[in-house]
Amino acid sequence: MNERHYTVHELADLWNLSRDSIDRLVRKEPGVVVFRNPRRGHRTYRTIRIPHSVAERIYRRMQNP
């Protein structure tokens, strides 16, 4: 809880990738925090936060395919 959490937009800027690419990378990653705001009759909005340790794990995995 004390570590830095990134938004999808922040990681996209840091890694020079699109927001959609980051969203696909973190979608089912353990440790990613997803807040859902379901609204009856409307689409569900998601707020995603990626902890620093999870971002490092994803980045290492991308470097060593």
FIPA-430691 format. One record per atom (N, C-alpha, C, CB): residue in three letters; atom name; x, y, z. Coordinates in nm, 2 decimals. Glycine has a CB too. Example, Ala and Ser with C-alpha at 12.3 -4.5 7.8 and 13.67 -1.06 7.14 Angstrom:
2
SITE     r    a     east    north       up
SITE   ala    N     1.32    -0.57     0.78
SITE   ala   CA     1.23    -0.45     0.78
SITE   ala    C     1.32    -0.33     0.78
SITE   ala   CB     1.13    -0.45     0.90
SITE   ser    N     1.28    -0.22     0.71
SITE   ser   CA     1.37    -0.11     0.71
SITE   ser    C     1.29     0.00     0.79
SITE   ser   CB     1.41    -0.06     0.57
//
This chain:
65
SITE     r    a     east    north       up
SITE   met    N     0.08    -0.12     0.00
SITE   met   CA     0.00     0.00     0.00
SITE   met    C     0.09     0.13     0.00
SITE   met   CB    -0.09     0.00     0.12
SITE   asn    N     0.21     0.12     0.05
SITE   asn   CA     0.29     0.23     0.05
SITE   asn    C     0.37     0.26    -0.07
SITE   asn   CB     0.39     0.22     0.17
SITE   glu    N     0.37     0.16    -0.17
SITE   glu   CA     0.45     0.18    -0.29
SITE   glu    C     0.37     0.26    -0.39
SITE   glu   CB     0.48     0.04    -0.35
SITE   arg    N     0.44     0.32    -0.48
SITE   arg   CA     0.38     0.40    -0.58
SITE   arg    C     0.29     0.32    -0.67
SITE   arg   CB     0.49     0.47    -0.67
SITE   his    N     0.18     0.38    -0.71
SITE   his   CA     0.08     0.32    -0.80
SITE   his    C     0.07     0.40    -0.93
SITE   his   CB    -0.06     0.30    -0.73
SITE   tyr    N     0.08     0.34    -1.04
SITE   tyr   CA     0.07     0.41    -1.17
SITE   tyr    C    -0.07     0.40    -1.23
SITE   tyr   CB     0.18     0.36    -1.27
SITE   thr    N    -0.10     0.50    -1.31
SITE   thr   CA    -0.22     0.49    -1.39
SITE   thr    C    -0.18     0.43    -1.53
SITE   thr   CB    -0.29     0.63    -1.41
SITE   val    N    -0.28     0.38    -1.60
SITE   val   CA    -0.25     0.33    -1.74
SITE   val    C    -0.18     0.44    -1.82
SITE   val   CB    -0.38     0.28    -1.80
SITE   his    N    -0.23     0.56    -1.81
SITE   his   CA    -0.18     0.67    -1.89
SITE   his    C    -0.03     0.70    -1.85
SITE   his   CB    -0.26     0.80    -1.86
SITE   glu    N     0.00     0.69    -1.72
SITE   glu   CA     0.14     0.72    -1.68
SITE   glu    C     0.24     0.61    -1.74
SITE   glu   CB     0.15     0.72    -1.53
SITE   leu    N     0.20     0.48    -1.73
SITE   leu   CA     0.28     0.38    -1.78
SITE   leu    C     0.30     0.38    -1.93
SITE   leu   CB     0.23     0.24    -1.74
SITE   ala    N     0.19     0.42    -2.00
SITE   ala   CA     0.19     0.44    -2.14
SITE   ala    C     0.30     0.54    -2.18
SITE   ala   CB     0.05     0.47    -2.20
SITE   asp    N     0.30     0.65    -2.11
SITE   asp   CA     0.40     0.76    -2.13
SITE   asp    C     0.54     0.71    -2.10
SITE   asp   CB     0.36     0.88    -2.05
SITE   leu    N     0.56     0.65    -1.99
SITE   leu   CA     0.69     0.60    -1.95
SITE   leu    C     0.75     0.50    -2.04
SITE   leu   CB     0.68     0.54    -1.81
SITE   trp    N     0.67     0.41    -2.09
SITE   trp   CA     0.71     0.30    -2.18
SITE   trp    C     0.70     0.33    -2.33
SITE   trp   CB     0.64     0.17    -2.14
SITE   asn    N     0.64     0.44    -2.36
SITE   asn   CA     0.62     0.48    -2.50
SITE   asn    C     0.53     0.38    -2.57
SITE   asn   CB     0.75     0.50    -2.57
SITE   leu    N     0.42     0.34    -2.51
SITE   leu   CA     0.32     0.25    -2.56
SITE   leu    C     0.19     0.31    -2.56
SITE   leu   CB     0.32     0.11    -2.49
SITE   ser    N     0.09     0.26    -2.63
SITE   ser   CA    -0.04     0.31    -2.63
SITE   ser    C    -0.11     0.27    -2.50
SITE   ser   CB    -0.12     0.26    -2.75
SITE   arg    N    -0.22     0.34    -2.46
SITE   arg   CA    -0.30     0.31    -2.35
SITE   arg    C    -0.36     0.17    -2.36
SITE   arg   CB    -0.40     0.41    -2.32
SITE   asp    N    -0.40     0.14    -2.48
SITE   asp   CA    -0.47     0.01    -2.51
SITE   asp    C    -0.37    -0.10    -2.49
SITE   asp   CB    -0.52     0.00    -2.65
SITE   ser    N    -0.24    -0.08    -2.53
SITE   ser   CA    -0.14    -0.19    -2.50
SITE   ser    C    -0.12    -0.21    -2.36
SITE   ser   CB    -0.01    -0.15    -2.57
SITE   ile    N    -0.11    -0.10    -2.28
SITE   ile   CA    -0.09    -0.12    -2.13
SITE   ile    C    -0.21    -0.18    -2.07
SITE   ile   CB    -0.06     0.02    -2.07
SITE   asp    N    -0.33    -0.15    -2.12
SITE   asp   CA    -0.45    -0.21    -2.06
SITE   asp    C    -0.45    -0.36    -2.09
SITE   asp   CB    -0.57    -0.14    -2.13
SITE   arg    N    -0.41    -0.40    -2.21
SITE   arg   CA    -0.40    -0.54    -2.24
SITE   arg    C    -0.30    -0.61    -2.15
SITE   arg   CB    -0.37    -0.57    -2.38
SITE   leu    N    -0.18    -0.55    -2.13
SITE   leu   CA    -0.08    -0.61    -2.05
SITE   leu    C    -0.12    -0.63    -1.90
SITE   leu   CB     0.05    -0.52    -2.05
SITE   val    N    -0.19    -0.54    -1.85
SITE   val   CA    -0.22    -0.54    -1.70
SITE   val    C    -0.36    -0.60    -1.67
SITE   val   CB    -0.21    -0.41    -1.64
SITE   arg    N    -0.44    -0.63    -1.77
SITE   arg   CA    -0.58    -0.67    -1.75
SITE   arg    C    -0.60    -0.78    -1.65
SITE   arg   CB    -0.64    -0.71    -1.88
SITE   lys    N    -0.52    -0.89    -1.67
SITE   lys   CA    -0.54    -1.00    -1.58
SITE   lys    C    -0.41    -1.03    -1.49
SITE   lys   CB    -0.57    -1.13    -1.66
SITE   glu    N    -0.33    -0.93    -1.47
SITE   glu   CA    -0.21    -0.94    -1.40
SITE   glu    C    -0.24    -0.93    -1.25
SITE   glu   CB    -0.11    -0.82    -1.43
SITE   pro    N    -0.19    -1.03    -1.17
SITE   pro   CA    -0.22    -1.03    -1.02
SITE   pro    C    -0.15    -0.91    -0.96
SITE   pro   CB    -0.16    -1.16    -0.96
SITE   gly    N    -0.23    -0.85    -0.87
SITE   gly   CA    -0.18    -0.73    -0.80
SITE   gly    C    -0.22    -0.60    -0.85
SITE   gly   CB    -0.03    -0.73    -0.80
SITE   val    N    -0.28    -0.60    -0.97
SITE   val   CA    -0.34    -0.47    -1.02
SITE   val    C    -0.47    -0.44    -0.95
SITE   val   CB    -0.36    -0.48    -1.18
SITE   val    N    -0.48    -0.31    -0.91
SITE   val   CA    -0.60    -0.27    -0.84
SITE   val    C    -0.70    -0.21    -0.94
SITE   val   CB    -0.57    -0.17    -0.73
SITE   val    N    -0.82    -0.27    -0.94
SITE   val   CA    -0.93    -0.22    -1.04
SITE   val    C    -1.05    -0.18    -0.95
SITE   val   CB    -0.97    -0.33    -1.14
SITE   phe    N    -1.09    -0.05    -0.97
SITE   phe   CA    -1.21     0.00    -0.91
SITE   phe    C    -1.31     0.00    -1.02
SITE   phe   CB    -1.18     0.14    -0.84
SITE   arg    N    -1.43    -0.06    -0.99
SITE   arg   CA    -1.54    -0.06    -1.09
SITE   arg    C    -1.65     0.03    -1.03
SITE   arg   CB    -1.59    -0.20    -1.11
SITE   asn    N    -1.71     0.10    -1.13
SITE   asn   CA    -1.82     0.19    -1.09
SITE   asn    C    -1.94     0.15    -1.18
SITE   asn   CB    -1.78     0.34    -1.11
SITE   pro    N    -2.01     0.05    -1.14
SITE   pro   CA    -2.12     0.01    -1.22
SITE   pro    C    -2.24     0.11    -1.21
SITE   pro   CB    -2.17    -0.13    -1.19
SITE   arg    N    -2.30     0.14    -1.32
SITE   arg   CA    -2.41     0.23    -1.32
SITE   arg    C    -2.52     0.16    -1.40
SITE   arg   CB    -2.38     0.37    -1.38
SITE   arg    N    -2.63     0.15    -1.33
SITE   arg   CA    -2.75     0.08    -1.39
SITE   arg    C    -2.79     0.15    -1.52
SITE   arg   CB    -2.86     0.08    -1.29
SITE   gly    N    -2.79     0.07    -1.63
SITE   gly   CA    -2.83     0.12    -1.76
SITE   gly    C    -2.73     0.19    -1.83
SITE   gly   CB    -2.95     0.21    -1.74
SITE   his    N    -2.61     0.20    -1.78
SITE   his   CA    -2.49     0.27    -1.84
SITE   his    C    -2.37     0.18    -1.84
SITE   his   CB    -2.46     0.40    -1.77
SITE   arg    N    -2.27     0.21    -1.91
SITE   arg   CA    -2.15     0.13    -1.91
SITE   arg    C    -2.08     0.14    -1.78
SITE   arg   CB    -2.05     0.18    -2.02
SITE   thr    N    -2.00     0.04    -1.75
SITE   thr   CA    -1.92     0.03    -1.62
SITE   thr    C    -1.79     0.10    -1.64
SITE   thr   CB    -1.91    -0.12    -1.58
SITE   tyr    N    -1.76     0.19    -1.56
SITE   tyr   CA    -1.63     0.26    -1.57
SITE   tyr    C    -1.53     0.19    -1.48
SITE   tyr   CB    -1.64     0.41    -1.53
SITE   arg    N    -1.40     0.17    -1.52
SITE   arg   CA    -1.30     0.11    -1.44
SITE   arg    C    -1.19     0.21    -1.42
SITE   arg   CB    -1.24    -0.02    -1.51
SITE   thr    N    -1.14     0.22    -1.30
SITE   thr   CA    -1.02     0.29    -1.27
SITE   thr    C    -0.91     0.19    -1.23
SITE   thr   CB    -1.04     0.40    -1.15
SITE   ile    N    -0.80     0.19    -1.30
SITE   ile   CA    -0.69     0.09    -1.28
SITE   ile    C    -0.57     0.16    -1.22
SITE   ile   CB    -0.66     0.02    -1.42
SITE   arg    N    -0.51     0.09    -1.12
SITE   arg   CA    -0.39     0.14    -1.06
SITE   arg    C    -0.29     0.02    -1.06
SITE   arg   CB    -0.41     0.20    -0.92
SITE   ile    N    -0.17     0.05    -1.11
SITE   ile   CA    -0.07    -0.06    -1.12
SITE   ile    C     0.04    -0.03    -1.02
SITE   ile   CB    -0.01    -0.07    -1.26
SITE   pro    N     0.06    -0.12    -0.92
SITE   pro   CA     0.17    -0.10    -0.82
SITE   pro    C     0.31    -0.10    -0.89
SITE   pro   CB     0.16    -0.20    -0.71
SITE   his    N     0.40    -0.03    -0.83
SITE   his   CA     0.54    -0.03    -0.89
SITE   his    C     0.60    -0.17    -0.90
SITE   his   CB     0.63     0.06    -0.80
SITE   ser    N     0.58    -0.26    -0.81
SITE   ser   CA     0.63    -0.39    -0.81
SITE   ser    C     0.57    -0.47    -0.93
SITE   ser   CB     0.61    -0.47    -0.68
SITE   val    N     0.44    -0.45    -0.96
SITE   val   CA     0.38    -0.52    -1.07
SITE   val    C     0.43    -0.46    -1.20
SITE   val   CB     0.22    -0.51    -1.06
SITE   ala    N     0.45    -0.33    -1.21
SITE   ala   CA     0.50    -0.27    -1.33
SITE   ala    C     0.64    -0.32    -1.36
SITE   ala   CB     0.50    -0.12    -1.31
SITE   glu    N     0.72    -0.34    -1.25
SITE   glu   CA     0.86    -0.39    -1.27
SITE   glu    C     0.85    -0.54    -1.33
SITE   glu   CB     0.94    -0.39    -1.14
SITE   arg    N     0.76    -0.62    -1.27
SITE   arg   CA     0.75    -0.76    -1.31
SITE   arg    C     0.71    -0.76    -1.46
SITE   arg   CB     0.64    -0.83    -1.22
SITE   ile    N     0.61    -0.68    -1.50
SITE   ile   CA     0.57    -0.68    -1.64
SITE   ile    C     0.68    -0.63    -1.73
SITE   ile   CB     0.45    -0.59    -1.66
SITE   tyr    N     0.75    -0.53    -1.69
SITE   tyr   CA     0.86    -0.48    -1.77
SITE   tyr    C     0.97    -0.58    -1.79
SITE   tyr   CB     0.92    -0.35    -1.71
SITE   arg    N     1.01    -0.65    -1.68
SITE   arg   CA     1.11    -0.76    -1.69
SITE   arg    C     1.07    -0.87    -1.79
SITE   arg   CB     1.14    -0.82    -1.55
SITE   arg    N     0.94    -0.91    -1.78
SITE   arg   CA     0.88    -1.01    -1.86
SITE   arg    C     0.89    -0.97    -2.01
SITE   arg   CB     0.74    -1.04    -1.82
SITE   met    N     0.86    -0.84    -2.04
SITE   met   CA     0.87    -0.79    -2.17
SITE   met    C     1.01    -0.78    -2.23
SITE   met   CB     0.81    -0.64    -2.18
SITE   gln    N     1.11    -0.76    -2.14
SITE   gln   CA     1.25    -0.76    -2.19
SITE   gln    C     1.30    -0.90    -2.22
SITE   gln   CB     1.33    -0.70    -2.08
SITE   asn    N     1.25    -1.00    -2.15
SITE   asn   CA     1.30    -1.14    -2.17
SITE   asn    C     1.19    -1.23    -2.22
SITE   asn   CB     1.36    -1.19    -2.04
SITE   pro    N     1.16    -1.22    -2.35
SITE   pro   CA     1.05    -1.30    -2.40
SITE   pro    C     1.08    -1.45    -2.40
SITE   pro   CB     1.02    -1.26    -2.54
//
